[in-house]
Structures are given as C-alpha cells and as structure tokens.
Amino acid sequence: MTQYRIGIDGTIADRNALAWIERNVRPDGDRVEIVLVGGQQHAGMDEVRAGWLLAARQQLHQRHRQLVITDDVSETKTAAAATSGADVLVIGVRQASPIARALSGWVPERVTANSTIPVIAVPEHWEERPGSVVVGVDADTSGAALQFAAERALAAGCEMTIVRAWQVPTVSTPYGYAYVEEDRAIWARQAEELVAHFARIMLEQFPGLRIRTAVRKGRAGDVIAGLSTSASLLVVGRRHHTLFGGALFGSVGQQLLRDSGIPVATVPPDATVRSSAANTDAQIAQLKADIAVRTVLGAR
C-alpha cells in the first residue's frame, strides 16, 4: 500500500497532478490525502479552499469510486508539513518565468527542496504517454533513488533506463580551458562501469525488472531531458536539504523541474522506500570504491 499525498493550491497545475494520481493509484490498496499547499490567507478563503478540495475529491472518485480519500480544509500545509506522514507527495508545477515563480512563493521548489519523501512534480502541460522510467545517476546517487525508480517501473509495467552523463574535467590555463585527451577514455569507461554495476544491483533486488542503460557525453540535465521523449517519468536523487544550499537552484533537478514536459520525481537520499535501501547503499559504496581504484590504476 502507498500513502499518496497530493498538494493543491487552486491553480491550473492541480488538474494534471490529480490526473497523474488517477492513472497510477491502486484503489484496492493505496490511499490518497489531499492537502492545501501555500496560497494566500485572507477572509473568505475557507470557502474557496473547501471548493478546491471538493473538486479534487470528485475528480478522483469519478474514476475510482472505492478509493479511500481524506482531506482537511482547516489547514494549509507548509513545505515541510506537506511531506510528513506520507510515502509520496504529488504536486502540480506551473512552468512560468522565474519572476512569476518567485512571486508565487516558489512553492514547488520549496516543497521539493525540503521534502523527506519522494516528490513527483507534474507539469501543467503534461499529457500521458507510455515510456520508460528514466533515472539519472552519478557517483553520489543513493540507493533510494534507484529503488524508487525500480518500483515505479514495476508498478507501471515498463522498462527502467539508468542513464549516466559524463564530461571530462577541464583546467584553467592562461589560454583558456583545457583537458587531457587521454582522460576522455577514462571518464567514458568509468561511466559505463557505473551504470553496469547499478543495473546488476537492481536486477539482484528486482529479478523481473527490465533494465537498459545509457551513457552520454554532456551536461546531466541536457542528457536526461533528451531521453524524456521516450520516457513516462524522470527520477533524480537530491543531495541537499535547503533551497539555497543547492537542492535545486543551478542543479539538474532545477532544470528538469523548470523545463520537463513529463513528471519529475525527486528522491531525497534518506527517503524510505518499500524495499529497504540499506543493502543497496552498501553495494553502491563498494562498487564506487572498486571503480575509483581501477580508474587510478588505469591513469598510471
């Protein structure tokens, strides 16, 4: 059973967040709680908020009459409170200009940056389509992000794609930036080894999972976004816990949240998924150490 929490704020983005829940919830076991996130507080808003909740409940019950749904009109959740006590939070995202998002309080960014559970951000112009679950990985990827992606792929009956973007580090010189040509092969090989090891770990834990891997040279955000044309969900791990500490701004998550045409799941490193991530993290730590040793030896 999954306890979904959907955050609504009365904007047009609510519609697609509810549509994603409709298509992915299992009414015979899952539960949905509808909460209010952000929004203005002034006289007369209680009736307005009650209307938002009623409309959301009716939309879900049109398709799933037996689905257990709860809500609370008496309280508007803060970014932190919106994620407490649930397994997955689903929110709609208006992909407006930075100024418009700032004026609205950066609600999706704040919620995602402070969440202790996976957050699925559904863009306002999203249209459902079949495709794989794409998870972007790097040397710091946690087991939680991989396991969340695997569970979503199994639930949807689709393939999981593990993608690694890589770039050769450059050094500054009086004549500009430069890199050693031999480093290109080393970094490419390390990326291939990383995704291959991740795939083996996931297959050990999820034997029925269909996995493919992809390694691309380029910026991570651009590489992952490039695979979204054949994907139904993008998954990225999150490292930091504060908005201005780098959780989203200037990062892959920020770029995808702003530009992606399909839902983006951001998974904090300490998130609890239904299958324990502890063993996965231990395996990942060991493979990183092995790859680092081989990379150093190969560079000699």
Number of C-alpha atoms within 10 A of each C-alpha: 12 15 16 21 26 27 26 27 20 18 13 14 21 23 21 22 25 22 18 20 17 18 13 12 20 15 18 11 12 15 18 23 17 24 24 23 22 21 18 10 9 7 7 8 12 14 10 12 22 16 14 20 21 14 13 22 19 12 15 21 16 10 12 16 11 12 19 15 18 13 18 14 17 11 12 20 18 15 20 14 15 24 25 15 12 18 19 24 26 25 28 29 26 20 17 12 10 11 10 12 16 12 10 13 13 15 22 23 23 19 24 32 29 19 24 25 23 29 26 26 30 29 25 21 17 19 14 13 12 11 18 26 27 31 26 26 23 16 16 13 20 26 28 25 27 27 23 24 27 27 18 18 23 16 12 16 14 19 20 27 24 25 24 26 21 20 15 18 12 12 10 9 9 5 6 8 10 12 13 10 9 10 15 15 12 16 17 19 14 19 24 18 16 22 23 15 16 20 20 13 20 20 15 11 14 15 10 11 19 18 19 15 16 18 18 17 16 14 13 22 18 15 20 28 20 12 15 21 14 13 22 21 26 26 27 26 27 26 18 15 18 16 16 12 11 16 24 24 15 10 13 22 26 18 16 25 25 18 14 24 20 24 30 25 28 26 31 25 22 17 21 20 19 13 14 13 21 14 13 21 18 12 15 21 16 12 18 17 11 11 18 14 11 13 15 10 9 9 10 5
